[in-house]
């Protein structure tokens, strides 16, 4: 089979799930991973032929993609902040918006004379924890999650080569229920607390694609309509207990609940609680101190 034909047929097969441009990007990612081709190979080499031994694997991959399974789970990895992260159905696939949270966290830590201590609540794949650990010299990062399977993914991300000889410290990952705000947590105080907690309301499920609804962990995504801010009240309580004097916190939020989320932190006693927007102009984060 010609590569150009496989790409064309794949885009058509995914047409009911994705816009054409996104389906084309998915097919290019698949071919790059399985065949080692580039996005332009089918153009510069119109006669490029897929080897017969590669066809069964690609056929299996296409079955998974057509069923709605995300490309990141099919190939087992996702790119985040310029690094390759392992992903499984037990963790959320890292989103570009969360890169902005990391950028802001790095900015908040810049210029500090001592290495900061950072707490990452609801760490999931560990993408925030690892990104901050590698980007902020000497940072001590602790990631927390209730899911043992997510913690296994986070703790086994393969960044040994990035850590060794760089002065960076690998994060530590700890099992804890963020909603249990009074539990013992004997890990000291933190200069920065970050979080990307569940915040999608159950009523918003109807707006979501099958690749998210059926293939990513609902535990990390959804909150009940009657109490959509429960994780933010918990984060505020953790922050009151473990944020050092002069420390700051930043959390990703539901864009429909920006002022309401900021109010949670104000009512918890924080002097400032500011809503920040993402690149699309949507309310996406609350920064508090």
Backbone bond lengths (Angstrom), bond angles and torsions (degrees), N, CA, C in turn:
res aa  C-N    CA-C-N  psi(-1)  N-CA   C-N-CA  omega(-1)  CA-C   N-CA-C  phi
1 X - - - 1.468 - - 1.525 109.84 -
2 X 1.323 115.79 137.26 1.457 120.27 176.06 1.527 109.84 -73.33
3 X 1.329 116.06 142.05 1.461 121.23 178.93 1.526 110.47 -57.55
4 X 1.318 117.70 -42.75 1.465 120.38 -177.28 1.525 111.14 -62.73
5 X 1.342 117.01 -34.77 1.462 120.70 178.78 1.525 110.75 -71.61
6 X 1.340 116.02 -40.13 1.474 119.76 178.36 1.518 110.57 -62.08
7 X 1.332 116.54 -42.28 1.465 120.38 178.45 1.522 110.92 -63.39
8 X 1.310 116.98 -45.50 1.458 121.30 -178.14 1.528 111.06 -63.35
9 X 1.333 116.90 -44.80 1.465 120.75 -179.92 1.527 110.92 -67.62
10 X 1.335 116.36 -35.53 1.459 120.12 179.67 1.514 112.21 -67.08
11 X 1.330 116.44 -42.57 1.468 120.73 177.95 1.519 109.71 -61.05
12 X 1.330 116.81 -41.29 1.464 120.71 178.75 1.524 111.27 -64.88
13 X 1.344 116.88 -40.72 1.466 121.12 -179.10 1.519 112.31 -65.79
14 X 1.330 116.80 -29.37 1.467 121.38 -178.55 1.527 112.54 -93.18
15 X 1.328 116.11 3.53 1.451 121.05 -173.34 1.508 114.88 -61.70
16 X 1.330 117.75 -27.98 1.462 119.48 -179.67 1.522 112.56 -80.81
17 X 1.327 117.40 -11.17 1.460 121.98 -177.89 1.528 113.64 -106.05
18 X 1.328 116.60 -31.88 1.461 120.64 -172.42 1.523 110.81 -137.09
19 X 1.344 117.00 154.17 1.466 119.95 168.52 1.526 109.21 -60.86
20 X 1.315 116.47 155.31 1.464 121.21 -174.44 1.526 112.23 -56.50
21 X 1.338 117.21 -41.65 1.468 119.72 -177.82 1.531 110.91 -65.09
22 X 1.334 116.45 -39.03 1.462 119.43 179.23 1.522 110.92 -71.44
23 X 1.324 116.82 -39.14 1.463 119.92 177.28 1.526 110.46 -61.75
24 X 1.329 115.98 -38.80 1.478 119.44 178.88 1.530 110.18 -65.65
25 X 1.325 117.52 -40.83 1.472 120.49 178.30 1.524 110.82 -63.18
26 X 1.331 116.84 -39.99 1.466 121.14 178.40 1.522 110.34 -61.98
27 X 1.315 116.78 -44.85 1.460 119.92 179.94 1.529 111.41 -64.62
28 X 1.312 116.84 -37.74 1.461 119.81 177.79 1.523 111.18 -65.51
29 X 1.341 116.77 -40.47 1.465 120.64 177.37 1.520 110.83 -61.90
30 X 1.327 115.99 -42.36 1.461 120.07 179.60 1.519 111.19 -62.32
31 X 1.314 116.68 -47.18 1.467 120.32 -178.09 1.525 111.93 -67.43
32 X 1.322 116.61 -37.06 1.462 119.31 177.17 1.520 111.00 -62.83
33 X 1.342 116.61 -40.08 1.452 120.73 -178.82 1.528 111.65 -72.80
34 X 1.314 117.37 -45.40 1.470 120.92 -173.52 1.523 113.72 -86.06
35 X 1.338 116.51 -33.00 1.464 120.23 -173.47 1.515 113.57 -111.86
36 X 1.330 116.78 -16.18 1.455 119.58 -177.12 1.513 113.52 78.59
37 X 1.334 117.27 15.86 1.459 120.60 -179.93 1.530 110.79 -83.13
38 X 1.310 115.85 169.57 1.457 122.38 177.39 1.531 109.30 -110.87
39 X 1.328 115.43 171.27 1.460 119.55 -177.43 1.526 112.58 -64.65
40 X 1.332 116.07 -18.99 1.464 120.58 -176.80 1.526 112.53 -108.04
41 X 1.324 118.59 1.58 1.467 120.47 -175.70 1.524 111.70 -58.07
42 X 1.331 117.17 -44.27 1.471 120.27 -176.46 1.534 111.93 -68.13
43 X 1.342 116.06 -17.84 1.462 119.83 178.66 1.526 110.53 -87.99
44 X 1.343 115.68 -47.93 1.466 119.24 -179.25 1.521 112.42 -74.29
45 X 1.346 116.04 -26.32 1.468 120.54 -179.31 1.533 108.83 -128.13
46 X 1.315 118.20 73.43 1.468 120.74 -176.69 1.523 113.79 -60.28
47 X 1.327 116.35 -19.32 1.459 119.75 178.79 1.521 113.98 -93.53
48 X 1.339 117.60 7.55 1.472 121.07 -178.77 1.530 109.14 -60.01
49 X 1.326 114.81 123.86 1.461 121.01 -176.41 1.526 110.49 -111.46
50 X 1.314 116.61 133.11 1.465 122.03 177.19 1.520 109.41 -73.59
51 X 1.303 117.00 131.88 1.462 121.22 -179.13 1.530 110.49 -64.79
52 X 1.324 118.26 143.31 1.474 120.97 -179.39 1.520 113.02 -56.06
53 X 1.337 117.75 -35.05 1.460 120.29 -177.82 1.529 112.73 -70.76
54 X 1.329 117.32 -16.72 1.465 120.61 178.79 1.530 112.82 -89.02
55 X 1.311 116.97 -15.58 1.463 120.94 -174.73 1.523 113.46 -63.10
56 X 1.353 119.87 -45.14 1.474 118.79 -179.00 1.531 113.31 -60.07
57 X 1.326 117.61 -40.63 1.461 120.99 179.52 1.524 110.14 -64.63
58 X 1.325 116.48 -44.40 1.462 120.21 179.20 1.526 111.17 -64.24
59 X 1.320 116.84 -37.57 1.456 119.97 178.84 1.524 110.90 -64.44
60 X 1.332 116.98 -41.30 1.464 121.53 177.02 1.522 110.74 -64.29
61 X 1.325 116.15 -42.03 1.459 120.53 178.00 1.524 110.96 -60.96
62 X 1.320 116.58 -41.75 1.462 119.89 -178.32 1.528 111.31 -66.36
63 X 1.319 117.07 -36.16 1.469 119.51 176.13 1.523 110.48 -59.59
64 X 1.321 115.97 -42.51 1.463 120.47 179.64 1.521 111.09 -66.96
65 X 1.312 117.11 -41.97 1.465 120.55 -179.80 1.525 111.55 -66.06
66 X 1.305 117.41 -42.41 1.462 121.37 -179.40 1.528 110.82 -66.39
67 X 1.346 117.39 -27.96 1.462 120.78 176.83 1.523 112.10 -74.37
68 X 1.331 116.30 -8.36 1.463 120.86 179.20 1.513 114.41 105.35
69 X 1.319 117.98 -0.89 1.466 119.62 -179.66 1.531 109.33 -67.60
70 X 1.323 117.67 132.85 1.469 120.23 -178.10 1.531 111.99 -63.33
71 X 1.312 116.48 146.84 1.462 121.17 179.33 1.521 111.17 -58.57
72 X 1.346 116.97 -33.38 1.464 119.42 -178.65 1.531 111.26 -65.09
73 X 1.319 117.27 -34.39 1.457 119.90 177.54 1.527 111.07 -76.45
74 X 1.319 116.44 -34.18 1.466 120.16 178.81 1.529 110.66 -62.89
75 X 1.337 116.33 -43.46 1.471 119.08 -179.45 1.524 112.02 -93.64
76 X 1.341 117.09 -8.53 1.464 121.39 173.23 1.511 115.90 81.19
77 X 1.330 117.53 15.93 1.463 118.38 -178.93 1.523 110.86 -157.62
78 X 1.325 113.73 159.70 1.462 121.03 176.96 1.516 108.32 -142.58
79 X 1.326 115.40 150.69 1.466 120.27 177.78 1.516 109.10 -93.99
80 X 1.335 115.40 135.22 1.457 121.18 178.67 1.514 108.45 -148.15
81 X 1.310 116.44 124.73 1.464 122.84 178.68 1.539 111.00 53.77
82 X 1.324 115.63 38.02 1.451 121.12 176.46 1.514 115.23 80.15
83 X 1.328 117.65 5.20 1.462 121.17 -179.35 1.531 109.96 -122.01
84 X 1.320 114.56 156.79 1.457 121.45 -179.07 1.528 109.85 -95.58
85 X 1.338 116.72 119.47 1.456 122.35 -179.42 1.525 110.43 -110.26
86 X 1.321 115.63 138.22 1.464 120.38 174.07 1.520 108.71 -73.98
87 X 1.332 116.46 135.53 1.455 121.02 176.61 1.524 109.61 -130.55
88 X 1.318 115.46 150.11 1.455 123.64 176.29 1.528 107.32 -137.20
89 X 1.330 118.51 173.69 1.469 119.76 175.74 1.523 113.78 -63.68
90 X 1.337 117.59 -7.70 1.465 121.09 -178.75 1.509 113.47 -87.58
91 X 1.324 118.04 -4.49 1.468 120.60 -179.01 1.520 110.15 -135.23
92 X 1.324 115.23 154.21 1.453 119.88 173.15 1.523 110.54 -65.99
93 X 1.311 115.97 144.65 1.459 120.37 172.11 1.526 107.59 -75.03
94 X 1.324 119.07 126.46 1.469 120.50 -178.60 1.529 111.83 -56.78
95 X 1.338 115.47 137.05 1.457 121.89 -179.09 1.524 111.04 -104.86
96 X 1.331 116.98 151.08 1.471 120.35 178.45 1.528 112.95 -58.08
97 X 1.353 116.91 -33.75 1.468 119.15 -178.67 1.528 111.15 -60.17
98 X 1.317 115.94 -34.12 1.461 119.59 -177.45 1.524 111.35 -70.99
99 X 1.320 117.48 -20.03 1.461 120.14 173.37 1.527 110.19 -62.47
100 X 1.343 116.38 -34.39 1.463 119.82 178.96 1.518 110.16 -65.61
101 X 1.328 116.82 -38.97 1.467 120.33 175.16 1.523 110.40 -57.52
102 X 1.341 116.21 -44.39 1.469 119.70 179.24 1.529 111.24 -64.46
103 X 1.322 116.58 -41.23 1.467 119.77 178.24 1.524 110.83 -59.53
104 X 1.330 116.15 -43.10 1.455 120.25 -179.61 1.522 110.57 -67.69
105 X 1.335 117.44 -39.51 1.462 121.17 178.46 1.532 110.91 -62.99
106 X 1.317 116.58 -41.66 1.462 120.67 178.23 1.529 110.08 -63.70
107 X 1.327 116.49 -40.62 1.466 120.29 177.72 1.521 110.91 -62.03
108 X 1.323 116.49 -42.30 1.458 120.42 -178.71 1.524 111.86 -63.22
109 X 1.338 116.00 -28.39 1.468 120.08 -177.99 1.522 112.83 -92.33
110 X 1.318 117.38 -8.58 1.465 119.45 -177.60 1.524 110.54 -69.18
111 X 1.307 115.29 142.92 1.455 120.51 177.47 1.512 115.01 84.28
112 X 1.333 117.29 -3.13 1.464 118.87 178.64 1.524 110.02 -72.88
113 X 1.317 116.47 140.01 1.459 120.49 -177.27 1.524 112.08 -75.61
114 X 1.309 117.37 -27.77 1.463 120.35 178.92 1.516 109.63 -116.47
115 X 1.331 115.49 156.79 1.456 120.32 -179.86 1.533 109.75 -66.15
116 X 1.323 118.01 130.01 1.463 120.07 -175.71 1.526 112.88 -78.18
117 X 1.314 114.47 154.91 1.463 121.93 170.79 1.529 107.14 -102.62
118 X 1.335 116.25 128.92 1.462 121.99 -172.09 1.523 109.69 -126.68
119 X 1.329 115.69 133.61 1.460 122.24 176.76 1.524 108.62 -112.98
120 X 1.339 115.87 125.61 1.463 122.94 -179.27 1.528 107.94 -111.60
121 X 1.328 116.54 105.58 1.458 121.90 -178.45 1.530 110.33 -89.18
122 X 1.336 117.13 135.32 1.471 123.40 -175.46 1.528 109.50 64.31
123 X 1.314 116.34 57.42 1.464 121.61 -169.30 1.513 114.74 -70.91
124 X 1.350 119.41 -27.63 1.462 121.20 178.05 1.515 112.69 59.65
125 X 1.328 116.50 -122.14 1.466 121.76 -178.97 1.523 112.67 -69.48
126 X 1.335 116.62 -11.11 1.463 120.38 -177.05 1.513 113.15 84.04
127 X 1.339 117.85 11.36 1.463 119.01 -174.73 1.526 112.15 -63.15
128 X 1.337 117.38 -36.59 1.465 119.41 177.92 1.522 110.02 -70.40
129 X 1.328 117.01 -47.54 1.465 121.25 -177.77 1.518 111.71 -58.70
130 X 1.325 116.68 -49.31 1.471 119.95 -178.59 1.526 111.36 -66.48
131 X 1.325 117.10 -39.70 1.466 120.05 -179.72 1.523 110.97 -61.30
132 X 1.333 116.62 -46.31 1.461 119.96 -179.27 1.523 111.42 -69.22
133 X 1.329 116.77 -37.67 1.465 120.02 179.26 1.527 111.36 -62.47
134 X 1.333 116.37 -37.63 1.461 119.67 -178.09 1.525 112.86 -82.82
135 X 1.348 116.47 -23.75 1.465 119.56 -174.91 1.517 113.49 -93.75
136 X 1.346 117.45 -22.24 1.469 120.81 -175.49 1.518 108.64 -112.32
137 X 1.312 118.36 109.75 1.470 121.24 -174.03 1.525 113.01 -53.98
138 X 1.324 115.35 124.96 1.455 121.66 174.63 1.504 115.99 75.04
139 X 1.331 118.21 1.67 1.461 120.74 -176.81 1.526 110.92 -58.81
140 X 1.325 114.84 139.03 1.459 120.79 173.10 1.519 107.36 -102.54
141 X 1.322 116.11 114.62 1.454 121.13 -173.24 1.523 110.11 -117.07
142 X 1.326 116.06 132.84 1.456 122.16 174.40 1.521 107.90 -121.19
143 X 1.341 116.28 126.42 1.453 121.78 177.26 1.519 110.08 -107.62
144 X 1.319 116.25 138.66 1.463 122.81 -175.84 1.522 109.73 -123.02
145 X 1.325 116.37 138.64 1.456 120.63 174.51 1.520 109.36 -155.38
146 X 1.330 116.16 155.89 1.463 120.81 177.90 1.527 111.49 -86.05
147 X 1.332 117.48 -20.04 1.454 122.15 -175.33 1.526 111.27 -90.24
148 X 1.318 116.58 117.97 1.468 120.03 177.22 1.527 110.98 -64.79
149 X 1.330 116.91 -34.74 1.463 119.81 179.69 1.524 110.86 -67.35
150 X 1.333 116.21 -39.14 1.465 119.17 176.46 1.518 110.52 -65.46
151 X 1.328 117.36 -40.90 1.463 120.83 179.49 1.518 111.12 -63.84
152 X 1.331 116.74 -33.88 1.468 119.30 177.60 1.521 110.30 -65.21
153 X 1.337 116.49 -41.44 1.466 119.94 177.29 1.526 110.06 -64.30
154 X 1.325 116.68 -47.26 1.466 120.95 -177.59 1.520 111.77 -60.73
155 X 1.315 116.61 -44.09 1.464 120.61 -174.32 1.525 112.94 -75.24
156 X 1.331 117.25 -16.67 1.469 119.87 -178.56 1.525 112.84 -107.83
157 X 1.332 117.82 12.61 1.463 119.20 171.66 1.533 108.35 -58.63
158 X 1.313 115.95 136.58 1.468 120.07 -171.07 1.527 111.79 -95.64
159 X 1.333 114.50 83.17 1.463 119.87 176.98 1.529 111.48 -119.78
160 X 1.312 115.43 25.36 1.461 119.62 -178.98 1.521 111.48 -56.09
161 X 1.337 116.01 -43.20 1.465 119.67 -178.64 1.520 111.64 -64.66
162 X 1.336 117.16 -32.14 1.463 120.56 179.46 1.523 111.71 -75.01
163 X 1.325 116.22 -30.40 1.453 121.31 -176.61 1.525 111.83 -81.01
164 X 1.330 116.29 -44.43 1.467 120.53 -174.19 1.527 111.36 -63.03
165 X 1.307 115.73 128.23 1.456 121.99 176.02 1.512 115.23 75.53
166 X 1.351 117.53 3.54 1.460 119.88 -176.62 1.520 112.67 -100.70
167 X 1.344 116.52 -12.15 1.452 119.90 -174.44 1.505 112.60 86.84
168 X 1.344 116.82 -5.28 1.463 121.03 178.34 1.527 109.80 -80.89
169 X 1.317 115.39 157.05 1.462 122.32 179.42 1.519 108.85 -118.18
170 X 1.330 116.64 131.96 1.461 119.50 177.44 1.527 109.66 -63.66
171 X 1.320 117.95 141.20 1.466 119.92 177.65 1.520 111.30 -65.26
172 X 1.317 115.63 158.59 1.465 122.26 168.83 1.513 107.92 -104.93
173 X 1.322 116.23 143.20 1.454 120.82 -178.45 1.520 109.80 -121.84
174 X 1.341 114.48 130.82 1.462 121.60 -169.97 1.525 109.99 -129.88
175 X 1.327 115.68 137.42 1.462 120.87 176.31 1.528 109.85 -79.35
176 X 1.328 115.40 124.82 1.462 120.97 175.94 1.519 108.64 -163.38
177 X 1.323 115.46 148.81 1.459 122.01 176.87 1.528 108.01 -91.86
178 X 1.315 116.92 111.36 1.466 121.03 -177.62 1.529 111.33 -60.44
179 X 1.323 117.20 -29.67 1.465 119.92 -179.30 1.520 112.71 -74.48
180 X 1.338 117.26 -14.77 1.470 120.95 173.90 1.522 107.24 -88.48
181 X 1.317 115.56 89.43 1.462 120.59 -169.92 1.523 114.58 -81.94
182 X 1.320 117.44 -6.74 1.464 119.56 -178.92 1.518 112.56 -111.36
183 X 1.305 118.51 7.48 1.454 121.48 -178.39 1.521 111.16 -66.69
184 X 1.315 115.21 157.86 1.460 120.10 174.94 1.522 109.01 -69.35
185 X 1.323 115.94 133.76 1.467 120.95 179.61 1.519 107.18 -147.38
186 X 1.313 115.29 84.08 1.461 121.21 -170.07 1.533 111.42 -88.74
187 X 1.322 115.88 64.11 1.464 119.83 -178.43 1.520 111.90 -126.62
188 X 1.322 116.55 20.68 1.452 120.46 173.32 1.509 113.81 79.87
189 X 1.319 114.30 -166.86 1.462 122.55 -178.26 1.529 109.87 -102.07
190 X 1.341 115.05 159.81 1.461 120.27 -174.28 1.525 110.62 -128.13
191 X 1.331 114.80 144.88 1.458 121.10 177.61 1.528 111.83 -81.53
192 X 1.325 115.53 -24.58 1.459 120.76 -178.02 1.525 109.02 -145.27
193 X 1.325 115.89 133.69 1.461 121.15 173.73 1.525 107.69 -120.35
194 X 1.322 115.67 126.48 1.466 121.42 -179.15 1.522 108.77 -122.95
195 X 1.323 115.89 155.64 1.462 118.79 178.35 1.524 111.26 -163.04
196 X 1.326 114.72 143.54 1.458 122.53 167.48 1.529 106.01 -126.28
197 X 1.333 117.02 80.61 1.461 121.06 -173.08 1.522 112.36 -84.12
198 X 1.320 118.15 173.00 1.469 119.95 171.18 1.533 109.76 -61.75
199 X 1.335 116.67 134.05 1.463 118.32 179.56 1.523 113.86 -148.43
200 X 1.321 119.03 -0.56 1.463 121.09 -179.90 1.528 108.80 -80.47
201 X 1.327 116.69 123.33 1.460 120.30 -178.87 1.530 110.88 -72.53
202 X 1.321 115.90 147.77 1.462 120.75 -179.88 1.525 111.46 -53.77
203 X 1.323 116.71 -35.94 1.468 120.61 -178.63 1.525 112.59 -68.09
204 X 1.333 117.63 -14.28 1.462 121.39 179.23 1.527 112.78 -88.61
205 X 1.322 116.85 -3.65 1.466 120.10 -178.61 1.528 111.61 -58.84
206 X 1.334 115.95 -35.58 1.465 119.82 -177.12 1.526 112.31 -62.36
207 X 1.332 117.11 -20.30 1.464 121.38 -178.61 1.524 112.25 -91.33
208 X 1.318 116.85 -2.31 1.459 120.25 -172.13 1.523 111.52 -100.89
209 X 1.304 115.56 152.30 1.461 121.78 -178.59 1.529 111.10 -78.13
210 X 1.334 114.09 159.61 1.458 120.37 -179.78 1.524 111.54 -63.50
211 X 1.338 117.72 -31.08 1.462 119.94 -178.66 1.523 111.86 -64.80
212 X 1.339 116.72 -26.14 1.462 120.84 176.17 1.524 110.53 -88.97
213 X 1.316 116.09 -49.96 1.464 120.95 -174.52 1.523 112.96 -60.62
214 X 1.321 116.65 -40.94 1.459 119.94 -172.31 1.525 113.91 -100.62
215 X 1.325 117.40 -7.36 1.464 117.44 -172.19 1.529 114.82 -130.73
216 X 1.337 117.86 -3.47 1.455 119.52 174.55 1.529 108.80 -117.34
217 X 1.339 118.04 152.15 1.469 120.72 -171.39 1.525 113.55 -68.23
218 X 1.332 116.05 118.12 1.455 120.59 178.71 1.510 112.71 -60.06
219 X 1.345 116.12 -29.62 1.467 121.41 178.89 1.518 111.38 -57.54
220 X 1.341 116.69 -31.67 1.465 121.21 -177.80 1.522 113.02 -94.72
221 X 1.329 116.39 -1.22 1.464 119.52 -174.35 1.523 114.62 -113.53
222 X 1.329 116.95 -47.70 1.450 120.38 -161.08 1.521 114.75 -106.61
223 X 1.331 113.09 148.02 1.466 122.24 174.52 1.529 107.95 -132.24
224 X 1.328 117.69 153.48 1.467 119.85 -178.92 1.525 112.00 -69.86
225 X 1.319 115.88 145.15 1.463 120.79 179.23 1.523 112.30 -58.38
226 X 1.333 116.49 -34.03 1.458 119.81 -176.43 1.520 113.20 -75.24
227 X 1.347 117.65 -11.83 1.468 120.19 178.46 1.527 110.28 -151.28
228 X 1.326 117.89 64.23 1.462 120.62 -173.24 1.527 114.66 -72.05
229 X 1.340 116.96 -12.36 1.466 119.87 -176.17 1.527 112.63 -105.72
230 X 1.338 117.31 15.28 1.461 118.89 -174.51 1.522 112.72 -60.96
231 X 1.325 118.51 -35.98 1.464 119.49 179.80 1.522 111.12 -70.56
232 X 1.328 117.61 -30.92 1.466 119.66 -179.09 1.528 111.29 -73.04
233 X 1.321 116.64 -34.74 1.463 118.13 173.42 1.524 110.23 -63.70
234 X 1.347 116.12 -38.07 1.465 119.89 178.42 1.530 110.65 -67.00
235 X 1.325 116.90 -43.74 1.467 120.90 179.49 1.523 110.35 -62.23
236 X 1.320 115.97 -40.38 1.462 119.82 177.57 1.526 110.45 -61.32
237 X 1.319 117.30 -40.96 1.462 120.73 -179.93 1.532 110.57 -67.88
238 X 1.335 117.86 -44.34 1.470 120.51 175.11 1.529 109.98 -57.22
239 X 1.310 115.77 -41.20 1.463 119.83 -178.07 1.520 111.39 -67.87
240 X 1.321 117.74 -39.06 1.463 120.15 176.61 1.523 110.95 -62.40
241 X 1.318 117.15 -33.38 1.462 121.16 -178.19 1.526 112.44 -81.94
242 X 1.336 117.75 -37.41 1.463 119.61 -166.13 1.528 115.53 -123.17
243 X 1.323 118.28 2.98 1.458 119.62 176.97 1.524 108.71 -86.44
244 X 1.324 115.65 123.89 1.463 121.20 -178.50 1.526 110.40 -68.25
245 X 1.320 115.90 160.96 1.458 120.83 177.08 1.530 109.48 -57.82
246 X 1.314 116.64 129.52 1.459 121.03 -178.00 1.520 113.31 84.38
247 X 1.336 116.67 -1.16 1.456 120.29 -178.81 1.516 112.72 -77.19
248 X 1.334 115.51 167.65 1.457 121.63 -178.89 1.523 109.88 -134.53
249 X 1.328 114.47 160.57 1.456 120.46 175.69 1.507 110.33 -133.42
250 X 1.324 115.81 150.98 1.459 120.58 174.88 1.514 108.10 -144.05
251 X 1.327 115.67 134.74 1.452 120.76 -177.88 1.519 110.62 -137.40
252 X 1.321 115.47 144.35 1.460 120.86 175.01 1.529 108.36 -77.35
253 X 1.343 117.01 148.42 1.465 120.46 -172.84 1.528 111.43 -137.36
254 X 1.325 115.03 167.13 1.453 122.57 169.58 1.525 107.81 -73.73
255 X 1.334 116.57 125.33 1.471 119.17 -174.87 1.527 112.99 -64.21
256 X 1.336 117.00 -17.30 1.460 120.18 178.52 1.525 112.74 -80.56
257 X 1.340 116.35 -11.21 1.461 119.98 -171.73 1.528 111.95 -127.48
258 X 1.334 116.45 37.56 1.458 119.78 -177.79 1.520 114.10 -60.37
259 X 1.330 119.30 -62.53 1.468 120.20 -179.06 1.525 112.84 -60.03
260 X 1.331 116.09 -38.03 1.463 119.73 179.94 1.530 111.39 -64.01
261 X 1.334 116.44 -38.18 1.463 119.77 179.59 1.531 110.57 -70.53
262 X 1.322 116.32 -42.47 1.467 119.36 177.00 1.525 110.63 -59.05
263 X 1.329 116.44 -37.36 1.466 120.66 -179.42 1.518 111.96 -63.45
264 X 1.330 116.75 -31.42 1.474 119.96 177.74 1.524 110.14 -58.30
265 X 1.334 116.91 -43.36 1.459 121.00 -177.92 1.530 111.67 -75.10
266 X 1.307 115.98 -36.07 1.471 118.90 175.81 1.524 110.44 -63.15
267 X 1.318 116.16 -45.50 1.461 120.81 -179.46 1.526 112.22 -67.53
268 X 1.350 116.37 -22.38 1.457 120.35 177.72 1.527 111.79 -80.71
269 X 1.343 116.93 -5.34 1.454 120.16 174.80 1.509 115.89 107.62
270 X 1.332 117.70 6.87 1.463 119.38 178.53 1.525 109.72 -79.92
271 X 1.322 115.62 139.05 1.465 120.76 -174.56 1.519 112.12 -68.61
272 X 1.335 116.43 -34.00 1.460 120.27 179.28 1.519 109.51 -130.95
273 X 1.324 115.75 144.47 1.469 122.47 174.90 1.516 106.36 -151.12
274 X 1.329 115.79 102.97 1.460 122.62 -171.03 1.519 110.40 -113.27
275 X 1.329 116.62 133.06 1.455 122.06 175.52 1.523 109.10 -84.25
276 X 1.329 116.95 127.92 1.464 122.36 177.63 1.522 109.04 -111.46
277 X 1.316 116.37 149.56 1.461 121.24 -178.67 1.517 111.96 -103.71
278 X 1.354 115.32 157.09 1.448 120.01 175.73 1.526 109.50 -89.33
279 X 1.331 117.35 -171.47 1.460 121.04 -175.88 1.522 112.74 -68.53
280 X 1.334 116.50 -16.84 1.463 120.64 178.18 1.521 112.26 -92.24
281 X 1.332 117.03 1.53 1.446 120.85 -179.50 1.511 114.14 82.43
282 X 1.314 117.54 13.09 1.459 121.32 179.15 1.528 110.34 -92.18
283 X 1.313 115.50 145.49 1.459 119.46 172.79 1.530 108.40 -61.41
284 X 1.341 116.86 121.30 1.462 118.30 -171.71 1.527 113.77 -132.61
285 X 1.327 117.88 -22.14 1.465 120.26 -177.03 1.522 109.82 -142.32
286 X 1.325 114.67 155.13 1.453 120.66 167.28 1.520 107.77 -120.20
287 X 1.335 115.65 126.84 1.461 123.49 176.48 1.520 107.37 -106.04
288 X 1.334 117.13 127.10 1.461 119.93 -175.80 1.528 111.45 -137.39
289 X 1.310 115.29 156.46 1.459 120.12 178.07 1.528 109.48 -159.96
